[in-house]
Amino acid sequence: METLTDQNFLLTLGTFLPLVGVLVMMLWPKDDESGVKSVGIATAGATLLVGIYTLTQFDYSQSEKLQFAVDAEWIEVIRSGYTIGLDGISLPLYFLSMCVTFLVMIYTWDNMPDAGNPKAFYILMLVLQTGMAGTFISQDLILFFVFFEVVLLPMYFMIGVWGGEDRQYASLKFFLYTMFGSAFMLVAFLALFFQTGGESFGFAYLIEMGAGVDRDVQIWIFAGMFLGFAVKVPMFPFHTWLPDAHTQAPTQGSVILAAILLKLGTYGFVRIAIPMLPEGAKAWAPAIAILAVIGIIYGALGCLAQTDMKRLIAFSSVAHMGYVMLGISTLTEFGINAALFGMVAHGLITGMLFFIAGSVKHRFHTLEISRLGGMLIQMPKMGWILGFASMASLGLPGLAGFWGEFPAILSAYQPGFGLNEVLFRVCMVIAAIGTVLAAAYLLWLYQRTAFGQPPAEFSGGAAHSLSAGAGEHAGDDHDSDIEDVRPTEWMAWTPFLIAIVVFGVYPQLMFKVMDPAVTQMVETLGKSLG
């Protein structure tokens, strides 16, 4: 067992520092709204600084190896240890979770949801951050499961308390679906533990011993993990909780859900299910590919049928996560790299789209696409930002979305380990058609909301007399005009916009961090599959 040193204390600090902020805020007077917000933002900012320091200390020439590793005793009676570490696969997502939480908190300064109580809201966001970061650094199945479940409760309350009109229904559906998947996942974890000799829940041990488990048993255990992770992604047909949760969630909940929480499922496939159960992964890969492309087409068609801006963006997530799962299902370095890049790109782009939708809701108190229009005239800056995010989402070359989708489609041309090439190439063609549909629904959304003249009900002060008291922050804009992008919105959005361009122009920045770890994982898979 290792003792904690300065270097391997970094991850523990980065993960649990938000809980210090939670303790401070619990003692803080509830009436001091700006004080509560300041403590929340300061805590998230300090955590982000720890994340930036972690980036500077990470040895990128050894990104396939676990760094800042800790292997300490935790629950000895069930052979579970406090085993954590960071490699090229988890580093981008770990850091993204810190950035997103910090920027969402800045956005919340001016855009607190209607139900009020910023103290409880900021506390939930910090607890959520601990759960997200912990999931990405865990190297023990029980520890992973604990963190994986920690994110459930804060999101349940964020939707249930601060959400829209149907918030109770949406939060309950989100909770029940995820718990349903988690129950199967936990059974699968326990089955794998006992099948490998019941010695350890550590990832390294299970990857080494899992390959020796009988093929039929691997397939059944993989099925349990598949259910748990597929609900979280969410893959078709387990996706139905997502549009409701996104539509009813406050803006902050939608951004965190899209940017980070959906990645916990896809990360679980790459980190746990595939390396530990190679025969199971190979047997399930064709089914995953088929469900992924169904999700791509279904999500795109679902978008075309929507009348609500937020619900349309939510359905687009089903389609985008389909590309990620298609890349993962090929079991190749190329496909898994594309999937990991796609996870980060989707987080940045769809998070940005939800930010914009939230700001539109704050100003007009509606997200009905038919009631919006003329954004380029009324709020030109926000109109251009929406156009930029839409182009990134449809996979325009030169922006981050392209490097998640295009290589994922291409990887299906030559899947690994003797998988059915014909099936995967058919999936490739269907996925390519999905990009055309993506352009259709995103351009349709942009045309309806940004072009033309602003509707009469939203010109001048009419919006406020119409909707006073009918939504978030009713009537807090100028009487004479609808306000364009606010300073806090610029502060929250600018890093997203810059990252989308930087990763679009120079994707190697992320690929060179992830690739050595992915290559090593696929090589280990190859040895297991013989």
C-alpha positions in Angstrom: 0.0 0.0 0.0 1.2 3.5 -0.8 1.2 6.4 1.5 -0.1 9.8 0.5 2.7 12.1 -0.8 2.5 15.7 -2.3 2.1 14.3 -5.8 -0.5 11.6 -5.2 -2.5 13.8 -2.8 -3.4 16.0 -5.8 -6.3 13.9 -7.0 -7.8 13.6 -3.6 -7.5 17.3 -3.1 -9.0 18.0 -6.6 -11.9 15.7 -5.9 -12.9 16.5 -2.3 -12.0 20.2 -2.1 -15.6 21.1 -3.2 -16.9 19.5 0.0 -14.9 22.0 2.0 -16.9 24.7 0.2 -20.1 22.8 1.1 -19.2 22.9 4.8 -18.5 26.6 4.7 -21.8 27.3 2.8 -23.8 25.2 5.3 -22.6 27.6 8.1 -23.1 30.7 5.9 -26.2 32.8 6.5 -28.9 32.0 3.9 -29.9 35.6 3.5 -26.5 36.7 2.2 -27.1 35.7 -1.4 -24.0 37.3 -2.9 -21.8 35.9 -0.1 -23.1 32.4 -0.8 -22.5 32.8 -4.5 -19.0 34.1 -3.9 -18.1 31.1 -1.7 -19.4 28.7 -4.3 -17.5 30.4 -7.2 -14.3 30.7 -5.1 -14.5 26.9 -4.2 -15.1 25.9 -7.8 -12.3 28.3 -8.9 -9.8 26.8 -6.3 -10.7 23.3 -7.5 -10.1 24.4 -11.1 -6.7 25.8 -10.0 -5.8 22.3 -8.5 -6.9 20.9 -11.9 -4.7 23.3 -13.8 -1.7 22.4 -11.5 -2.5 18.7 -12.1 -2.3 19.4 -15.9 1.2 21.0 -15.4 2.4 18.0 -13.3 1.1 15.3 -15.6 3.9 13.5 -17.6 2.5 13.5 -21.1 5.3 11.2 -22.4 3.9 8.5 -20.1 0.2 9.2 -20.5 -0.6 5.4 -20.8 0.5 4.9 -17.2 -1.5 5.8 -14.1 -0.2 8.9 -12.5 -0.7 10.5 -9.1 -1.8 7.0 -8.1 -3.0 6.2 -4.6 -3.7 2.6 -3.4 -4.7 2.8 0.3 -6.9 0.6 2.4 -10.6 1.5 2.5 -13.1 -1.3 3.2 -10.8 -4.2 3.8 -13.6 -6.6 4.7 -14.9 -6.5 1.1 -11.5 -6.2 -0.5 -12.2 -2.7 -1.7 -9.4 -0.1 -1.6 -9.2 3.7 -2.1 -7.4 3.2 -5.4 -7.3 6.2 -7.7 -5.1 7.4 -10.6 -5.2 9.4 -13.8 -4.1 8.5 -17.3 -4.6 9.9 -20.8 -8.1 8.5 -21.0 -9.5 10.1 -17.9 -7.4 13.3 -17.8 -9.5 15.3 -20.4 -12.8 14.4 -18.7 -11.6 15.0 -15.2 -10.4 18.5 -16.1 -13.5 19.2 -18.2 -15.7 18.5 -15.1 -13.8 21.1 -13.2 -14.1 23.7 -15.9 -17.8 23.2 -16.6 -18.7 23.4 -12.9 -16.8 26.7 -12.5 -18.3 28.3 -15.6 -21.8 27.2 -14.7 -21.4 28.8 -11.3 -20.3 32.1 -12.9 -23.4 31.9 -15.2 -25.6 31.4 -12.2 -24.6 34.7 -10.6 -27.1 36.5 -12.9 -29.3 33.6 -13.9 -30.5 32.0 -10.7 -33.5 29.7 -11.3 -36.9 31.0 -10.3 -37.3 28.8 -7.1 -34.5 30.8 -5.5 -32.4 29.5 -2.5 -28.9 29.9 -4.0 -27.4 28.4 -0.9 -28.9 24.9 -1.6 -28.4 25.2 -5.3 -24.6 26.0 -5.0 -24.2 23.2 -2.4 -25.7 20.7 -4.8 -23.5 21.8 -7.6 -20.4 21.3 -5.5 -21.5 17.8 -4.3 -22.1 17.0 -8.0 -18.6 18.1 -8.8 -17.1 15.7 -6.3 -19.1 12.8 -7.7 -18.1 13.6 -11.3 -14.4 14.0 -10.5 -14.3 10.9 -8.3 -15.9 8.8 -11.0 -13.1 9.7 -13.5 -10.2 9.0 -11.1 -11.5 5.8 -9.5 -9.5 2.6 -10.1 -11.7 0.4 -7.9 -15.1 -0.9 -8.8 -16.8 -0.2 -5.5 -15.2 3.3 -5.3 -16.4 3.9 -8.9 -19.9 2.8 -8.1 -20.1 5.1 -5.0 -19.0 8.2 -7.0 -21.2 7.1 -10.0 -24.2 7.1 -7.6 -23.3 10.3 -5.7 -24.1 12.4 -8.8 -27.7 11.0 -8.8 -29.1 12.9 -5.8 -27.9 16.4 -6.6 -29.2 16.2 -10.1 -32.5 14.7 -8.9 -33.0 17.7 -6.6 -31.8 20.2 -9.1 -34.5 19.0 -11.6 -37.2 18.4 -8.9 -36.9 21.7 -7.1 -35.6 24.2 -9.7 -37.0 22.6 -12.9 -40.0 23.5 -15.1 -43.7 22.7 -14.8 -43.3 18.9 -15.0 -40.2 18.8 -12.9 -41.4 16.2 -10.4 -42.2 13.7 -13.2 -38.9 14.4 -15.0 -36.8 14.1 -11.8 -38.5 10.8 -10.8 -38.1 9.3 -14.2 -34.4 10.3 -14.3 -33.8 8.8 -10.8 -35.7 5.5 -11.5 -34.2 4.9 -14.9 -30.6 5.4 -13.6 -31.2 3.3 -10.5 -32.7 0.5 -12.6 -29.5 0.5 -14.7 -27.2 0.8 -11.6 -28.8 -2.3 -10.0 -27.8 -4.4 -12.9 -24.4 -2.8 -13.0 -23.7 -3.6 -9.4 -24.8 -7.2 -9.8 -22.4 -7.4 -12.8 -19.5 -5.9 -10.7 -20.1 -8.5 -7.9 -20.3 -11.4 -10.5 -17.0 -10.3 -12.0 -15.4 -10.0 -8.5 -16.4 -13.6 -7.6 -15.6 -15.0 -11.0 -12.1 -13.6 -10.8 -11.4 -15.2 -7.4 -12.9 -12.6 -5.0 -9.5 -11.1 -4.3 -9.8 -7.4 -5.3 -12.1 -4.8 -6.9 -9.1 -3.0 -8.3 -9.2 -2.3 -12.1 -5.7 -3.6 -12.8 -6.4 -6.9 -11.1 -9.8 -7.4 -12.8 -8.4 -6.5 -16.3 -5.7 -9.1 -15.7 -8.0 -11.8 -14.3 -11.2 -11.0 -16.3 -9.8 -12.4 -19.5 -9.7 -15.8 -17.9 -13.4 -15.9 -17.2 -15.4 -18.3 -19.3 -16.8 -16.7 -22.5 -20.4 -17.3 -21.8 -20.1 -15.9 -18.3 -18.3 -12.8 -19.7 -21.2 -12.2 -22.1 -23.8 -12.3 -19.2 -21.7 -10.1 -17.0 -21.2 -7.7 -19.9 -25.0 -7.6 -20.3 -25.4 -6.3 -16.7 -22.7 -3.6 -17.3 -24.2 -2.7 -20.6 -27.6 -2.0 -19.0 -26.1 0.2 -16.3 -23.9 2.2 -18.7 -26.3 2.3 -21.7 -29.0 4.0 -19.5 -26.5 6.7 -18.4 -25.2 7.4 -22.0 -28.2 7.1 -22.9 -28.4 4.7 -25.8 -31.5 3.9 -27.7 -33.9 2.4 -26.4 -33.0 3.5 -22.8 -32.9 7.2 -23.8 -36.5 8.3 -22.9 -35.6 9.9 -19.6 -33.2 12.3 -21.3 -35.5 14.7 -23.2 -37.7 15.0 -20.1 -34.8 15.6 -17.7 -33.2 18.2 -20.1 -36.4 20.0 -20.9 -37.5 20.4 -17.2 -34.0 20.9 -15.7 -32.8 24.4 -14.9 -30.1 25.6 -17.4 -27.3 24.8 -15.0 -28.6 21.2 -14.7 -28.9 20.8 -18.4 -25.4 22.0 -19.1 -23.8 19.7 -16.4 -26.0 16.8 -17.6 -25.0 17.2 -21.2 -21.3 18.2 -20.7 -20.3 15.6 -18.0 -23.0 13.2 -16.7 -23.8 11.6 -20.1 -20.0 10.8 -20.4 -20.1 8.6 -17.2 -21.8 5.9 -19.2 -19.5 6.0 -22.2 -16.4 6.3 -19.9 -17.6 3.2 -18.1 -17.6 1.2 -21.3 -14.1 2.3 -22.2 -12.6 2.1 -18.7 -14.4 -1.0 -17.2 -16.7 -3.1 -19.4 -14.4 -3.6 -22.5 -11.0 -4.1 -20.9 -12.3 -6.4 -18.1 -14.5 -8.5 -20.3 -12.8 -8.8 -23.7 -14.8 -11.8 -25.0 -18.0 -10.2 -23.7 -17.1 -6.9 -25.5 -16.5 -8.7 -28.7 -19.8 -10.6 -28.6 -21.7 -7.5 -27.7 -20.0 -5.1 -30.2 -22.3 -5.7 -33.1 -25.4 -5.1 -31.0 -23.9 -1.9 -29.6 -23.1 -0.7 -33.2 -26.7 -1.4 -34.3 -28.2 0.4 -31.3 -25.8 3.3 -31.8 -26.8 3.9 -35.4 -30.5 3.5 -34.6 -29.9 6.2 -31.9 -28.2 8.4 -34.5 -31.2 8.3 -36.9 -33.9 8.2 -34.2 -32.3 11.2 -32.4 -32.1 13.2 -35.6 -35.7 12.5 -36.6 -36.8 13.2 -33.0 -35.1 16.6 -33.3 -37.0 17.4 -36.5 -40.3 16.7 -34.7 -39.6 19.1 -31.8 -41.3 22.4 -31.1 -39.3 23.3 -28.0 -35.7 24.5 -28.4 -34.4 22.7 -25.3 -36.0 19.4 -26.2 -34.6 19.6 -29.7 -31.0 20.0 -28.2 -31.8 17.1 -25.8 -32.7 14.8 -28.7 -29.5 15.9 -30.5 -27.6 14.4 -27.6 -29.1 11.0 -28.3 -27.8 11.3 -31.8 -24.3 12.6 -30.9 -23.8 9.9 -28.2 -24.7 7.4 -30.9 -21.5 8.4 -32.8 -19.5 8.0 -29.6 -20.9 4.4 -29.0 -20.3 3.5 -32.7 -16.6 4.4 -32.3 -16.4 2.4 -29.0 -18.1 -0.6 -30.6 -15.3 -1.0 -33.3 -12.9 -2.0 -30.5 -10.1 -0.2 -32.5 -7.6 2.5 -31.4 -9.0 4.7 -34.1 -12.6 4.3 -33.0 -12.0 4.6 -29.3 -9.9 7.7 -29.7 -12.6 9.3 -31.8 -15.2 8.3 -29.2 -13.2 9.9 -26.4 -12.6 13.1 -28.4 -16.3 13.1 -29.3 -17.2 12.9 -25.6 -15.3 16.1 -24.8 -16.4 17.9 -28.0 -20.1 17.0 -27.3 -19.7 18.3 -23.8 -18.4 21.7 -25.0 -20.8 22.2 -27.9 -24.1 20.9 -26.4 -23.2 22.6 -23.1 -22.9 25.8 -25.0 -26.3 25.2 -26.8 -28.0 24.7 -23.5 -26.5 27.9 -22.1 -27.9 29.8 -25.0 -31.3 28.1 -24.6 -31.3 29.0 -20.9 -30.5 32.7 -21.7 -33.3 32.8 -24.3 -35.7 31.4 -21.7 -34.6 34.0 -19.2 -35.4 36.8 -21.6 -38.5 35.5 -23.4 -39.9 33.1 -20.8 -40.6 30.6 -23.6 -38.6 28.1 -25.7 -41.4 27.5 -28.2 -39.5 27.7 -31.6 -42.6 29.1 -33.3 -42.7 32.0 -30.9 -39.1 32.9 -31.3 -37.4 34.7 -34.2 -35.3 37.7 -35.2 -32.5 36.9 -32.7 -29.9 38.4 -35.1 -31.9 41.7 -35.0 -32.9 41.8 -31.4 -29.8 40.1 -29.8 -27.2 40.0 -32.6 -24.3 38.7 -30.4 -26.3 35.8 -29.0 -27.7 35.1 -32.5 -24.1 34.7 -33.9 -23.0 32.6 -30.9 -26.1 30.3 -31.5 -25.1 30.1 -35.2 -21.5 29.2 -34.2 -22.6 26.5 -31.7 -25.1 25.1 -34.3 -22.3 24.8 -36.9 -20.0 23.1 -34.4 -22.8 20.7 -33.5 -23.5 19.6 -37.0 -19.8 18.7 -37.4 -18.4 21.5 -39.5 -14.7 20.9 -40.3 -12.5 23.2 -38.3 -14.6 23.0 -35.2 -14.4 20.4 -32.4 -17.6 18.5 -33.4 -16.0 17.3 -36.6 -13.2 15.3 -34.9 -15.7 13.4 -32.8 -18.1 12.4 -35.6 -16.0 12.0 -38.8 -13.3 9.6 -37.4 -16.0 7.6 -35.5 -17.9 7.0 -38.8 -14.6 6.2 -40.5 -13.6 3.7 -37.8 -16.6 1.5 -38.6 -15.1 0.8 -42.1 -12.5 -1.6 -40.5 -13.6 -2.9 -37.0 -11.2 -4.8 -34.9 -10.8 -8.4 -33.8 -12.6 -10.1 -36.7 -15.9 -8.3 -36.2 -18.4 -8.5 -39.0 -17.1 -6.0 -41.6 -20.3 -5.9 -43.7 -22.5 -5.1 -40.7 -20.2 -2.3 -39.5 -19.9 -0.8 -43.0 -23.7 -0.7 -43.3 -23.7 1.0 -39.9 -21.1 3.5 -41.2 -23.3 4.4 -44.2 -26.3 4.9 -41.9 -24.3 7.0 -39.5 -23.1 9.2 -42.4 -26.8 9.8 -43.4 -27.3 11.0 -39.8 -24.9 13.9 -40.4 -27.1 15.1 -43.2 -30.1 15.0 -40.8 -28.1 16.8 -38.2 -27.5 19.6 -40.6 -31.2 19.7 -41.4 -32.5 20.0 -37.8 -29.8 22.4 -36.6 -30.1 24.7 -39.6 -33.9 24.5 -39.3 -33.6 25.5 -35.6 -31.2 28.4 -36.4 -33.4 29.7 -39.3 -36.5 29.7 -37.2 -34.9 31.4 -34.1 -32.3 33.8 -35.5 -33.6 35.0 -38.9 -36.6 37.1 -39.8 -38.2 39.8 -37.7 -38.7 39.6 -33.9 -42.3 38.5 -33.1 -44.5 41.5 -32.1 -45.1 40.1 -28.6 -41.4 40.3 -27.8 -40.6 43.7 -29.3 -40.0 46.4 -26.7 -41.7 46.0 -23.4 -44.5 43.7 -24.7 -42.6 40.6 -23.6 -42.7 41.7 -20.0 -46.3 42.6 -19.7 -47.1 39.3 -21.5 -45.1 37.1 -19.2 -44.7 38.9 -15.9 -44.4 36.2 -13.3 -44.5 33.5 -15.9 -41.1 32.1 -15.7 -37.5 32.5 -14.6 -36.6 36.1 -13.7 -39.8 37.5 -15.2 -39.5 41.2 -16.0 -35.8 41.7 -15.0 -34.7 42.9 -18.4 -34.9 46.5 -19.6 -38.4 47.7 -20.4 -37.4 49.2 -23.7 -35.4 46.3 -25.2 -34.3 42.7 -24.7 -30.8 42.6 -23.4 -28.0 41.0 -25.4 -25.2 38.9 -23.9 -24.5 39.9 -20.3 -20.9 40.2 -18.8 -21.4 37.0 -16.7 -22.6 35.1 -19.8 -19.5 36.3 -21.7 -17.3 35.1 -18.8 -19.0 31.7 -18.7 -19.2 31.1 -22.5 -15.9 32.4 -23.8 -13.8 29.4 -22.7 -16.3 27.1 -24.3 -16.2 29.0 -27.6 -12.3 29.2 -27.6 -12.0 25.4 -26.8 -14.4 24.5 -29.6 -12.2 26.4 -32.1 -8.8 25.3 -30.6 -9.7 21.6 -30.6 -11.3 21.9 -34.0 -8.1 23.5 -35.6 -5.6 21.4 -33.6 -7.3 18.1 -32.4 -3.8 16.6 -31.9 -3.8 18.6 -28.6 -6.2 16.0 -27.1 -5.4 13.0 -29.3 -1.8 12.9 -28.3 -2.8 12.7 -24.6 -5.4 10.0 -25.1 -3.8 7.8 -27.8 -1.0 6.1 -25.8 -3.5 5.0 -23.1 -6.0 3.8 -25.8 -3.2 2.0 -27.7 -2.2 0.1 -24.6 -5.8 -0.8 -23.8 -6.4 -2.2 -27.3 -3.1 -4.1 -27.2 -4.1 -5.7 -23.9 -7.5 -6.5 -25.5 -5.7 -8.1 -28.4 -3.7 -10.4 -26.1 -6.8 -11.4 -24.2 -8.7 -12.3 -27.5 -5.6 -14.1 -28.8 
